[in-house]
């Protein structure tokens, strides 16, 4: 499932450092100057899931496969990016191809780390990025409207799309993002967005990058960012990118101890991954056998045949039934045999909506 999350922000706020830690590899060059990321770095990141470990402890499979999500590290944007300033439209195009956005905002002061302004200012920094993204959406929309004006003369069915485009243009001109547009559910907007992939219509997760002192009580910068996120109904994750990168080489035991000392059950980056997975409307179901225990990524609300199709299209085309054991039930009865013996394995048909954590087998015929 090709779903990706773009990591964006002003230059030198910790995006590449976050990406390095996120992917557990030094795939992005982190340097103390703007635009050190010239090409977008991409990495497929496993979604941490303790359920996989518990299933594996019961089944003892030959291999294990977590669900995954793609992250894209995109070079820093500056004021005027929509007009080509900095590295401009090249990176706006990269953002457009992602499914959601992690917006890294610097929430600490350090004279040794250059910032594009005199000092970090979350409100101003966030607005700078938002304005450039809205201008980029408006420019793209205006080009599309020029084409629609010609096309609608020969195809009157495009008139509703033209109408919603004109309304949306006024909306953007007023300084509001696509996500706040009143006609998001209209067929005309959906048709338009399928082609345009509006940047400001994507789900945003704010990553407040703090120093070590900021990991405890929220500093003033983080408080401001939380207020911004609350107004936008967006999530905030607080992390120290430098510390997250340092944790990469720790053993699991040392890392667990380190997080415990911080009073945390998971790292900031794990929170980013989980919130990103949720932001994309994704869940996971499991297959569990001696060959493999694997988490399969589907959309929340997918039916059993759709879930089967993620494994292979033949599974969906020839779907007969699904044998389902809820995750907690599977663990309680120590696996499939115990669940069958207790009579708690269910047989579900084509209309069954898969639940997060279901352990499933599919029967099909093609």
Backbone torsions as a table, in degrees:
resi	resn	phi	psi	omega
1	UNK	NA	108.3	-171.9
2	UNK	-81.1	77.3	177.4
3	UNK	-117.6	135.1	-174.3
4	UNK	-136.3	157.5	178.6
5	UNK	-122.8	127.6	179.0
6	UNK	-91.0	137.3	175.6
7	UNK	-99.3	114.7	-174.8
8	UNK	-126.1	170.8	177.6
9	UNK	155.9	178.7	174.7
10	UNK	-66.0	162.5	175.3
11	UNK	-60.8	142.0	169.9
12	UNK	66.9	34.5	176.5
13	UNK	-103.6	-3.0	178.2
14	UNK	111.4	16.6	-178.0
15	UNK	-64.4	-49.6	-177.2
16	UNK	-69.4	-35.3	175.6
17	UNK	-63.6	-41.8	176.4
18	UNK	-62.5	-43.2	-180.0
19	UNK	-63.2	-43.2	179.1
20	UNK	-57.6	-45.4	-179.5
21	UNK	-70.5	-38.9	-178.1
22	UNK	-61.1	-41.4	-177.1
23	UNK	-92.0	-2.5	-179.6
24	UNK	55.5	36.8	176.7
25	UNK	-158.1	150.3	179.9
26	UNK	-84.8	65.2	-176.2
27	UNK	-85.6	-17.1	-179.9
28	UNK	-119.6	130.4	-179.6
29	UNK	-71.7	117.8	179.0
30	UNK	-101.5	119.5	-178.6
31	UNK	-139.8	160.0	-174.4
32	UNK	-88.9	52.8	173.6
33	UNK	-158.2	154.8	-176.7
34	UNK	-66.6	153.1	173.6
35	UNK	63.2	32.8	176.0
36	UNK	-73.0	-15.5	175.0
37	UNK	-98.8	108.8	-175.8
38	UNK	-92.5	-41.6	176.6
39	UNK	-112.1	146.7	179.2
40	UNK	-64.7	130.0	176.6
41	UNK	-92.2	135.6	-179.1
42	UNK	-122.4	144.2	177.5
43	UNK	-152.4	140.4	174.6
44	UNK	-89.9	121.1	-172.7
45	UNK	-112.2	128.7	175.9
46	UNK	-68.3	142.1	177.1
47	UNK	-86.7	113.3	-179.5
48	UNK	-57.9	131.2	-177.9
49	UNK	-151.4	104.0	-178.8
50	UNK	-61.9	-18.6	178.3
51	UNK	-63.9	-33.7	178.0
52	UNK	-59.2	-44.3	-178.7
53	UNK	-62.9	-41.2	-178.8
54	UNK	-68.9	-38.7	175.8
55	UNK	-64.3	-42.6	-178.8
56	UNK	-65.3	-35.2	179.1
57	UNK	-63.6	-30.3	178.6
58	UNK	-82.1	-43.8	-171.4
59	UNK	-87.6	-30.5	-174.1
60	UNK	53.7	61.6	-176.3
61	UNK	-77.6	165.6	176.4
62	UNK	-72.7	-30.7	179.5
63	UNK	-148.7	161.3	-178.6
64	UNK	-130.6	138.9	-179.9
65	UNK	-134.7	113.4	175.7
66	UNK	-76.1	163.3	166.7
67	UNK	-64.2	156.0	-178.3
68	UNK	-132.5	161.1	175.4
69	UNK	-145.5	145.6	-177.8
70	UNK	-95.8	132.4	173.7
71	UNK	-113.5	141.7	-179.5
72	UNK	-123.7	120.2	177.5
73	UNK	-88.1	115.9	-174.3
74	UNK	-111.1	135.1	-175.4
75	UNK	-55.7	152.9	-175.8
76	UNK	-60.2	137.7	176.3
77	UNK	-96.1	149.7	177.2
78	UNK	-129.6	169.5	175.7
79	UNK	-57.9	128.9	-177.8
80	UNK	94.8	5.1	-178.7
81	UNK	-59.9	-36.5	179.8
82	UNK	-66.0	-18.4	176.7
83	UNK	-101.3	8.1	177.8
84	UNK	98.1	4.0	178.1
85	UNK	-67.1	156.0	-176.8
86	UNK	63.4	-123.2	175.7
87	UNK	-109.8	4.5	161.7
88	UNK	48.7	-136.5	-167.8
89	UNK	-61.8	-23.8	178.7
90	UNK	-55.2	-42.9	-176.1
91	UNK	-84.2	-26.7	174.0
92	UNK	-63.8	-35.6	175.9
93	UNK	-65.1	-38.5	178.1
94	UNK	-63.6	-40.0	179.3
95	UNK	-64.5	-38.5	-176.3
96	UNK	-60.8	-29.0	-177.1
97	UNK	-81.8	-7.9	179.9
98	UNK	-86.8	166.1	-177.9
99	UNK	-96.5	-23.7	178.4
100	UNK	-153.8	171.9	-174.5
101	UNK	-130.8	134.1	165.7
102	UNK	-103.4	115.0	-177.4
103	UNK	-99.8	106.6	-179.5
104	UNK	-82.3	126.2	-178.7
105	UNK	-123.6	125.6	180.0
106	UNK	-73.2	126.8	-177.2
107	UNK	-126.4	42.4	176.1
108	UNK	-154.3	159.0	176.3
109	UNK	-106.8	138.4	176.3
110	UNK	-160.4	112.3	-177.8
111	UNK	-63.3	-18.8	-178.3
112	UNK	-85.6	-8.8	179.5
113	UNK	-115.3	115.8	-175.6
114	UNK	-63.5	140.6	172.6
115	UNK	-126.0	151.6	-175.6
116	UNK	-65.7	-25.2	176.1
117	UNK	-111.0	179.8	-178.3
118	UNK	-56.7	-39.3	175.9
119	UNK	-157.6	162.9	-179.6
120	UNK	-59.4	141.9	176.3
121	UNK	-147.2	93.7	-174.4
122	UNK	-50.3	-42.1	-178.9
123	UNK	-61.8	-50.0	-179.3
124	UNK	-68.4	-40.5	-178.6
125	UNK	-63.3	-44.3	179.3
126	UNK	-65.2	-43.4	-179.3
127	UNK	-62.3	-38.1	179.1
128	UNK	-58.5	-47.7	180.0
129	UNK	-66.4	-45.3	-177.4
130	UNK	-61.1	-42.4	-179.5
131	UNK	-62.6	-43.9	-179.9
132	UNK	-64.1	-38.6	179.9
133	UNK	-69.8	-38.4	177.1
134	UNK	-66.2	-40.9	178.3
135	UNK	-63.9	-38.3	178.4
136	UNK	-64.5	-42.9	177.4
137	UNK	-62.7	-41.5	-178.5
138	UNK	-65.1	-43.4	179.0
139	UNK	-60.6	-44.7	-179.8
140	UNK	-64.6	-40.9	-179.8
141	UNK	-64.9	-40.2	-179.9
142	UNK	-63.5	-38.5	176.3
143	UNK	-63.9	-41.0	179.3
144	UNK	-65.7	-38.0	-179.9
145	UNK	-64.9	-35.8	177.0
146	UNK	-60.5	-39.5	179.1
147	UNK	-72.0	-41.0	-178.1
148	UNK	-62.6	-36.3	180.0
149	UNK	-58.3	-36.1	178.7
150	UNK	-79.5	-40.9	-175.7
151	UNK	-69.3	-35.1	-175.0
152	UNK	-66.7	-23.0	178.3
153	UNK	-65.0	-33.5	-179.5
154	UNK	-98.3	-10.5	-178.6
155	UNK	-143.3	95.5	-176.5
156	UNK	-65.0	-17.0	179.3
157	UNK	-66.5	-17.5	-179.8
158	UNK	-84.9	-4.4	-178.2
159	UNK	-57.2	-44.2	178.7
160	UNK	-62.3	-35.0	179.1
161	UNK	-67.0	-40.6	178.1
162	UNK	-64.3	-41.1	-179.6
163	UNK	-62.5	-44.8	-178.1
164	UNK	-70.7	-31.4	177.3
165	UNK	-64.4	-43.1	179.5
166	UNK	-64.8	-40.6	178.4
167	UNK	-65.7	-40.9	180.0
168	UNK	-66.6	-36.6	178.6
169	UNK	-60.7	-44.2	177.5
170	UNK	-63.4	-37.9	178.5
171	UNK	-60.9	-47.3	179.7
172	UNK	-67.0	-39.0	179.1
173	UNK	-62.1	-25.9	179.2
174	UNK	-81.5	-0.5	177.3
175	UNK	89.1	22.4	-180.0
176	UNK	-111.6	141.3	-179.4
177	UNK	-74.8	163.3	178.1
178	UNK	-59.3	-34.3	-178.2
179	UNK	-60.2	-21.2	179.7
180	UNK	-97.7	8.9	-178.2
181	UNK	-71.7	139.7	-173.4
182	UNK	-77.8	-13.8	-174.5
183	UNK	-112.7	32.3	-176.9
184	UNK	-60.7	-30.1	-176.2
185	UNK	-90.0	-2.7	-178.1
186	UNK	-72.7	148.4	179.3
187	UNK	-60.7	-37.4	-178.7
188	UNK	-64.1	-42.2	179.1
189	UNK	-67.1	-42.4	179.7
190	UNK	-58.2	-43.0	177.8
191	UNK	-60.7	-43.7	-179.4
192	UNK	-66.1	-45.0	-176.3
193	UNK	-69.6	-30.6	178.2
194	UNK	-57.7	-33.2	178.5
195	UNK	-90.2	-42.8	-172.7
196	UNK	-78.7	-33.8	-177.2
197	UNK	50.4	58.0	-174.2
198	UNK	-54.8	130.4	-176.7
199	UNK	-65.8	-44.4	-175.0
200	UNK	-79.9	5.2	173.7
201	UNK	-96.0	-4.8	-176.9
202	UNK	-81.9	152.5	174.9
203	UNK	-66.1	136.3	-179.5
204	UNK	-116.9	135.0	170.1
205	UNK	-116.6	124.5	178.3
206	UNK	-88.3	131.2	175.2
207	UNK	-109.2	108.6	178.7
208	UNK	-83.0	106.3	-179.2
209	UNK	-86.9	110.3	-176.8
210	UNK	-113.0	168.2	170.1
211	UNK	-85.4	-180.0	-175.3
212	UNK	-59.4	-37.2	-179.6
213	UNK	-65.7	-24.1	-176.9
214	UNK	-85.4	-2.8	-178.6
215	UNK	-72.8	-21.3	178.4
216	UNK	-82.0	-114.6	179.3
217	UNK	-69.0	142.0	-179.1
218	UNK	-59.3	131.3	171.8
219	UNK	-81.7	178.6	-175.5
220	UNK	-64.1	-33.7	179.1
221	UNK	-64.2	-45.3	-178.8
222	UNK	-65.2	-39.0	178.9
223	UNK	-60.1	-42.4	178.2
224	UNK	-62.6	-43.7	-179.2
225	UNK	-64.5	-39.1	178.3
226	UNK	-63.5	-36.9	177.7
227	UNK	-64.2	-41.9	178.0
228	UNK	-61.8	-47.4	-178.0
229	UNK	-63.4	-38.5	-179.9
230	UNK	-62.9	-40.6	178.4
231	UNK	-64.3	-31.4	-177.4
232	UNK	-95.0	0.9	-176.4
233	UNK	57.4	40.5	-179.1
234	UNK	-108.5	159.9	178.6
235	UNK	-87.4	153.0	173.2
236	UNK	-127.2	133.1	172.4
237	UNK	-119.9	129.4	177.6
238	UNK	-98.3	130.4	180.0
239	UNK	-148.9	159.2	170.8
240	UNK	-111.1	100.8	-173.1
241	UNK	-57.0	-41.0	-179.6
242	UNK	-61.5	-44.1	-179.4
243	UNK	-68.7	-38.7	178.4
244	UNK	-60.9	-38.7	179.2
245	UNK	-66.8	-37.4	179.8
246	UNK	-68.1	-27.5	-179.4
247	UNK	-74.8	-14.0	-175.2
248	UNK	-55.5	-42.1	-174.8
249	UNK	-88.9	1.4	179.1
250	UNK	-74.1	151.1	171.9
251	UNK	-70.2	161.3	179.9
252	UNK	-58.3	-38.6	-178.9
253	UNK	-65.9	-47.2	179.9
254	UNK	-64.7	-38.0	-179.0
255	UNK	-66.2	-42.5	178.8
256	UNK	-62.2	-42.7	179.6
257	UNK	-64.8	-40.4	-179.6
258	UNK	-62.7	-45.6	179.6
259	UNK	-65.9	-38.0	179.1
260	UNK	-62.0	-41.2	178.2
261	UNK	-62.0	-29.7	178.8
262	UNK	-84.5	-4.3	-178.0
263	UNK	75.5	28.8	-177.0
264	UNK	-120.0	149.0	176.6
265	UNK	-98.3	-21.5	175.6
266	UNK	-146.7	155.7	-177.9
267	UNK	-72.4	166.3	176.9
268	UNK	-60.5	-36.5	-178.8
269	UNK	-70.7	-35.6	174.9
270	UNK	-63.5	-36.8	175.8
271	UNK	-63.8	-40.1	177.9
272	UNK	-60.8	-45.1	-178.9
273	UNK	-62.5	-48.2	-177.8
274	UNK	-65.5	-42.2	179.4
275	UNK	-68.4	-34.4	176.3
276	UNK	-65.0	-43.2	177.8
277	UNK	-58.8	-44.6	179.9
278	UNK	-68.7	-39.1	-178.4
279	UNK	-61.4	-30.9	179.6
280	UNK	-84.3	2.4	178.5
281	UNK	70.1	36.5	-175.9
282	UNK	-107.0	151.0	170.1
283	UNK	-136.4	175.5	178.9
284	UNK	-131.3	140.6	167.3
285	UNK	-116.4	167.2	-173.8
286	UNK	-121.5	147.9	161.6
287	UNK	-114.9	139.0	-174.4
288	UNK	-136.8	110.5	178.1
289	UNK	-145.9	174.9	-176.4
290	UNK	-66.8	-26.6	178.1
291	UNK	-75.1	-40.3	-173.6
292	UNK	-161.0	139.9	163.6
293	UNK	-108.3	125.2	-172.2
294	UNK	-142.8	141.9	173.1
295	UNK	-97.2	129.9	-179.6
296	UNK	-111.2	132.0	-175.8
297	UNK	-89.8	127.8	175.9
298	UNK	-138.0	170.5	175.0
299	UNK	-83.4	141.2	174.6
300	UNK	-58.7	123.6	-177.2
301	UNK	106.2	-7.4	178.4
302	UNK	-66.6	145.6	177.7
303	UNK	-86.2	170.6	-178.6
304	UNK	-57.3	-45.2	177.8
305	UNK	-61.1	-39.3	178.2
306	UNK	-64.4	-40.2	178.0
307	UNK	-64.5	-39.7	178.5
308	UNK	-63.5	-35.7	-178.6
309	UNK	-65.4	-20.0	177.1
310	UNK	-67.6	-32.0	177.4
311	UNK	-74.7	-49.0	178.1
312	UNK	-162.5	141.0	-178.6
313	UNK	-60.7	-29.7	177.6
314	UNK	-63.0	-33.0	179.9
315	UNK	-63.2	-37.9	179.7
316	UNK	-77.1	-42.5	-177.2
317	UNK	-63.7	-38.9	-177.0
318	UNK	-106.9	22.4	-175.2
319	UNK	-55.7	132.3	174.9
320	UNK	-111.3	-54.7	-179.9
321	UNK	-162.2	167.1	175.8
322	UNK	-122.1	136.4	173.1
323	UNK	-98.3	121.9	-168.0
324	UNK	-126.7	133.8	171.1
325	UNK	-128.2	122.9	177.2
326	UNK	-61.2	146.4	-175.7
327	UNK	-54.2	-51.5	-178.0
328	UNK	-60.2	-37.4	178.8
329	UNK	-66.9	-40.4	179.1
330	UNK	-60.0	-45.7	-179.8
331	UNK	-67.9	-42.7	-178.3
332	UNK	-59.2	-37.0	-176.5
333	UNK	-101.5	14.7	173.8
334	UNK	57.8	39.8	172.7
335	UNK	113.6	-175.5	-174.0
336	UNK	-65.1	-43.9	-178.0
337	UNK	-60.7	-45.2	179.2
338	UNK	-64.5	-38.0	179.3
339	UNK	-66.8	-40.4	177.8
340	UNK	-64.2	-44.5	-178.6
341	UNK	-61.4	-32.9	-179.5
342	UNK	-85.4	-3.3	178.4
343	UNK	71.0	28.5	-176.7
344	UNK	-109.5	4.4	171.6
345	UNK	-82.0	129.6	-176.1
346	UNK	-103.1	152.4	171.7
347	UNK	-109.3	122.3	-175.9
348	UNK	-120.2	150.0	-178.4
349	UNK	-101.4	-160.7	-172.1
350	UNK	-65.2	-24.8	-175.6
351	UNK	-90.4	-2.1	-177.0
352	UNK	-67.8	129.1	176.3
353	UNK	-92.1	118.2	-174.9
354	UNK	-66.1	137.3	179.2
355	UNK	-101.2	148.4	179.0
356	UNK	-57.3	126.0	177.7
357	UNK	94.9	-6.3	178.0
358	UNK	-55.3	138.3	171.8
359	UNK	-101.6	123.1	-166.6
360	UNK	-132.5	148.6	166.3
361	UNK	-126.3	142.9	-179.4
362	UNK	-114.8	138.8	172.7
363	UNK	-108.3	131.0	-177.2
364	UNK	-148.0	164.6	179.2
365	UNK	-148.8	124.1	178.2
366	UNK	-129.1	NA	NA
